[in-house]
Amino acid sequence: MVDTPSLKDRAYQHVRRKLADGTLRPTMKISLAAIAKEIGTSHIPVREAISQLRSEGYLEHTPSVGFFVRSVGRKEMADLFKVREALEVTAAAEAVARMTGETLARLEGIFRAMRAQARVIRDQGVEDWAGPKIRELTVLDQAFHATIVQAAGNDVLSRVISEQRVFAEVFGRAVKGPPTSLVWRLARVCRWHYRLLRAFQLRDVALARRAAEIHIREACEHVLACFDWLEQRHEDENPLIPWAASPEQLIQYVDRRYLNGGPETTEATGDVA
């Protein structure tokens, strides 16, 4: 029997999706009335959901004014990536010993789809960091990592990593015109995903730890460079390519779209070219 979400849970997921897809951006005010109308409920469950999101660090409250999407500074984002690095390196190491043939095949399929999508972006000259093609690649990226975390078999680790990744993506900055080439950035992402995949194929714990460590550090460097780039130009836009689904939903989506009769993929190697 499937549990029916409560009104508060519906409101919570609705607002979290709006945060994730960029509809609600840092400094924007939250309208409880608008949210209640959108999901067809009273203000009470919406207020409860908003309070939960505030306690989780997504929102802030100004007395007599209302709730706003919180802004995150450069140092806090850097600290967040340090936590992510520790967590995801641990998950990668633990996943090596528990990796099954089925899970490895899924990772190989996801990686092939990632590389194919990166080639499409390169060949079509895509430059929009917040466009649909990058969004789809981000879904694949998160499904790849969600599969690793699930393979580690640590439910607490899985939950914490999922929360940290969503938080980083809601408040990180991936903007048009950041200081690195889009194609270069995607090539680096594919390279370190391939290194992770090889670590699992070889059952090499040291390689898995190193690949996860460098991958997260490079992601951090990219996001912080975008912060610096924006500050130099005195811009305050904060579009991000986010995905607020659970690890299970990410994996199911990628299975349906890419691994079970989806777009044709090719051999899993580390090159985009």
C-alpha positions as CSV (number, residue, x, y, z in Angstrom):
1,M,0.0,0.0,0.0
2,V,1.4,3.4,-1.0
3,D,1.2,6.2,1.6
4,T,-0.6,9.3,0.5
5,P,1.5,12.4,1.0
6,S,0.2,14.8,3.6
7,L,-0.8,18.4,2.6
8,K,2.3,19.6,4.4
9,D,4.5,17.1,2.4
10,R,2.8,18.2,-0.8
11,A,3.5,21.8,0.0
12,Y,7.1,21.0,1.0
13,Q,7.9,19.2,-2.3
14,H,6.2,21.9,-4.3
15,V,8.3,24.7,-2.9
16,R,11.5,22.6,-3.0
17,R,10.9,21.9,-6.7
18,K,10.4,25.7,-7.3
19,L,13.7,26.3,-5.5
20,A,15.4,23.6,-7.5
21,D,14.2,24.7,-11.0
22,G,15.2,28.3,-10.3
23,T,11.6,29.6,-10.1
24,L,12.4,30.8,-6.6
25,R,15.9,32.3,-6.5
26,P,17.9,33.8,-3.6
27,T,16.4,37.0,-2.1
28,M,13.0,36.3,-3.6
29,K,10.0,36.6,-1.3
30,I,7.8,33.6,-0.7
31,S,4.1,34.1,-1.1
32,L,2.2,31.7,1.1
33,A,-1.1,32.6,-0.6
34,A,0.3,31.9,-4.0
35,I,1.8,28.5,-3.0
36,A,-1.5,27.6,-1.3
37,K,-3.4,28.4,-4.5
38,E,-1.0,26.5,-6.7
39,I,-1.5,23.2,-4.8
40,G,-5.1,23.8,-3.8
41,T,-4.8,23.9,0.0
42,S,-5.1,26.3,2.9
43,H,-2.2,28.4,4.3
44,I,-1.6,26.2,7.3
45,P,0.2,23.2,5.6
46,V,2.1,25.8,3.4
47,R,3.3,27.6,6.5
48,E,4.4,24.3,8.1
49,A,6.3,23.4,4.9
50,I,7.9,26.8,4.8
51,S,9.0,26.5,8.4
52,Q,10.6,23.2,7.6
53,L,12.5,24.6,4.7
54,R,13.6,27.5,6.9
55,S,15.0,25.0,9.5
56,E,16.8,23.2,6.7
57,G,18.6,26.4,5.6
58,Y,16.8,27.2,2.4
59,L,14.8,30.1,3.6
60,E,15.1,33.0,6.0
61,H,12.4,35.0,7.9
62,T,12.2,38.7,8.4
63,P,9.7,39.7,11.1
64,S,6.7,41.7,9.8
65,V,7.9,41.2,6.3
66,G,7.9,37.5,5.4
67,F,9.9,34.5,4.2
68,F,12.7,34.9,1.6
69,V,15.0,32.5,-0.3
70,R,18.3,32.7,1.5
71,S,21.5,33.7,-0.2
72,V,24.7,31.7,0.4
73,G,28.1,33.3,0.4
74,R,31.3,32.1,-1.1
75,K,32.8,30.8,2.2
76,E,29.7,28.8,3.1
77,M,29.6,27.3,-0.4
78,A,33.3,26.4,0.0
79,D,32.6,24.8,3.4
80,L,29.7,22.9,1.9
81,F,31.9,21.3,-0.8
82,K,34.5,20.3,1.9
83,V,31.7,18.4,3.6
84,R,30.6,16.9,0.3
85,E,34.1,15.8,-0.5
86,A,34.4,13.9,2.8
87,L,31.0,12.2,2.3
88,E,31.3,11.3,-1.3
89,V,34.9,10.0,-1.0
90,T,33.7,7.7,1.8
91,A,30.7,6.6,-0.3
92,A,32.9,5.8,-3.3
93,A,35.3,3.7,-1.2
94,E,32.5,1.8,0.5
95,A,30.8,1.2,-2.8
96,V,33.8,-0.6,-4.3
97,A,33.4,-3.7,-2.1
98,R,29.6,-3.8,-2.5
99,M,29.4,-3.1,-6.2
100,T,27.3,-5.8,-8.0
101,G,27.4,-6.6,-11.7
102,E,23.9,-5.0,-12.1
103,T,25.0,-1.8,-10.4
104,L,28.2,-1.6,-12.4
105,A,26.2,-2.1,-15.7
106,R,23.9,0.8,-14.6
107,L,26.9,3.0,-14.0
108,E,28.4,2.1,-17.4
109,G,25.1,2.9,-19.1
110,I,24.7,6.2,-17.3
111,F,28.2,7.2,-18.2
112,R,27.7,6.4,-21.9
113,A,24.6,8.5,-21.9
114,M,26.5,11.4,-20.2
115,R,29.3,11.2,-22.8
116,A,26.8,11.1,-25.6
117,Q,25.0,14.2,-24.2
118,A,28.3,16.0,-23.8
119,R,29.1,15.4,-27.4
120,V,25.7,16.7,-28.5
121,I,26.4,19.9,-26.5
122,R,29.8,20.2,-28.0
123,D,28.7,19.5,-31.6
124,Q,25.7,21.9,-31.4
125,G,27.8,24.7,-29.9
126,V,25.6,25.0,-26.8
127,E,26.6,27.9,-24.6
128,D,23.7,28.2,-22.2
129,W,24.8,26.8,-18.9
130,A,21.2,26.8,-17.7
131,G,19.6,25.4,-20.8
132,P,17.7,22.1,-21.2
133,K,20.6,20.1,-22.6
134,I,22.8,21.0,-19.6
135,R,19.9,20.3,-17.3
136,E,19.6,16.8,-18.8
137,L,23.3,16.2,-18.4
138,T,23.0,17.3,-14.8
139,V,20.2,14.7,-14.2
140,L,22.6,12.0,-15.5
141,D,25.4,13.3,-13.3
142,Q,23.3,13.1,-10.2
143,A,22.0,9.7,-11.1
144,F,25.5,8.4,-11.5
145,H,26.4,9.7,-8.0
146,A,23.1,8.5,-6.5
147,T,23.9,5.0,-7.9
148,I,27.3,5.0,-6.2
149,V,25.8,6.2,-2.9
150,Q,23.1,3.5,-3.0
151,A,25.8,0.9,-3.7
152,A,27.6,1.9,-0.5
153,G,24.7,0.6,1.4
154,N,24.8,3.3,4.1
155,D,21.3,4.8,4.5
156,V,22.5,7.7,6.7
157,L,25.3,8.6,4.3
158,S,22.8,8.4,1.4
159,R,20.4,10.8,3.1
160,V,23.0,13.3,4.1
161,I,24.7,13.4,0.7
162,S,21.4,13.8,-1.1
163,E,20.5,16.8,1.1
164,Q,24.0,18.3,0.7
165,R,23.9,18.0,-3.1
166,V,20.4,19.6,-3.4
167,F,21.5,22.4,-1.2
168,A,24.7,23.0,-3.2
169,E,22.7,23.1,-6.4
170,V,20.0,25.4,-5.2
171,F,22.6,27.9,-4.0
172,G,25.5,27.3,-6.3
173,R,26.0,29.4,-9.4
174,A,26.3,28.0,-12.9
175,V,25.8,31.1,-15.0
176,K,26.0,32.2,-18.7
177,G,29.6,33.3,-19.4
178,P,31.4,31.8,-16.4
179,P,35.2,31.9,-16.5
180,T,35.7,28.4,-18.0
181,S,34.7,27.0,-21.4
182,L,31.5,24.9,-21.2
183,V,33.0,22.2,-23.4
184,W,36.2,22.1,-21.3
185,R,34.2,21.8,-18.1
186,L,32.1,18.9,-19.5
187,A,35.3,17.2,-20.7
188,R,36.7,17.4,-17.1
189,V,33.4,16.1,-15.7
190,C,33.4,13.1,-18.1
191,R,37.1,12.4,-17.3
192,W,36.5,12.0,-13.6
193,H,33.3,10.1,-14.0
194,Y,35.3,7.7,-16.2
195,R,38.0,7.4,-13.5
196,L,35.3,6.5,-11.0
197,L,33.8,4.0,-13.3
198,R,37.2,2.4,-13.9
199,A,37.8,2.2,-10.1
200,F,34.7,0.2,-9.7
201,Q,35.5,-2.0,-12.7
202,L,38.9,-2.7,-11.2
203,R,37.6,-2.8,-7.6
204,D,40.3,-0.3,-6.7
205,V,39.5,1.5,-3.4
206,A,42.4,3.9,-3.7
207,L,41.5,4.9,-7.2
208,A,37.9,5.4,-6.2
209,R,38.8,7.6,-3.3
210,R,41.2,9.7,-5.5
211,A,38.8,10.1,-8.4
212,A,35.9,11.2,-6.1
213,E,38.2,13.6,-4.3
214,I,39.5,15.3,-7.4
215,H,36.0,15.4,-9.0
216,I,34.4,17.2,-6.1
217,R,37.4,19.6,-5.7
218,E,37.2,20.6,-9.3
219,A,33.4,21.1,-9.0
220,C,34.1,23.4,-6.0
221,E,36.7,25.3,-7.9
222,H,34.3,25.9,-10.8
223,V,31.5,27.1,-8.5
224,L,33.7,29.4,-6.6
225,A,35.2,30.8,-9.8
226,C,31.6,31.6,-10.9
227,F,31.0,33.4,-7.5
228,D,34.2,35.5,-8.2
229,W,33.1,36.2,-11.8
230,L,29.8,37.5,-10.7
231,E,31.2,39.7,-8.0
232,Q,33.5,41.3,-10.4
233,R,30.6,42.3,-12.6
234,H,28.3,43.2,-9.7
235,E,25.6,40.8,-10.9
236,D,23.1,39.1,-8.7
237,E,21.4,36.6,-10.9
238,N,21.8,33.0,-9.7
239,P,20.5,30.5,-12.2
240,L,21.5,27.0,-11.4
241,I,21.0,23.6,-13.0
242,P,19.3,21.8,-10.2
243,W,17.6,18.5,-9.6
244,A,15.6,18.1,-6.4
245,A,14.5,14.5,-6.9
246,S,15.5,11.7,-4.5
247,P,18.3,9.3,-5.5
248,E,15.7,6.6,-6.2
249,Q,13.7,9.0,-8.5
250,L,16.9,10.0,-10.4
251,I,17.9,6.4,-11.0
252,Q,14.4,5.4,-12.1
253,Y,14.3,8.3,-14.5
254,V,17.7,7.5,-16.1
255,D,16.8,3.8,-16.3
256,R,13.6,4.6,-18.2
257,R,15.2,7.2,-20.5
258,Y,18.7,5.9,-21.1
259,L,19.1,2.3,-20.1
260,N,15.9,0.6,-21.1
261,G,15.4,1.4,-24.8
262,G,16.4,5.0,-24.6
263,P,18.7,6.9,-26.8
264,E,21.5,4.8,-28.3
265,T,24.8,5.0,-26.4
266,T,28.3,3.8,-27.3
267,E,31.2,2.1,-25.5
268,A,32.0,3.6,-22.1
269,T,35.4,5.4,-22.4
270,G,36.6,8.6,-20.8
271,D,36.7,10.8,-23.9
272,V,34.1,13.2,-25.0
273,A,35.7,13.5,-28.4
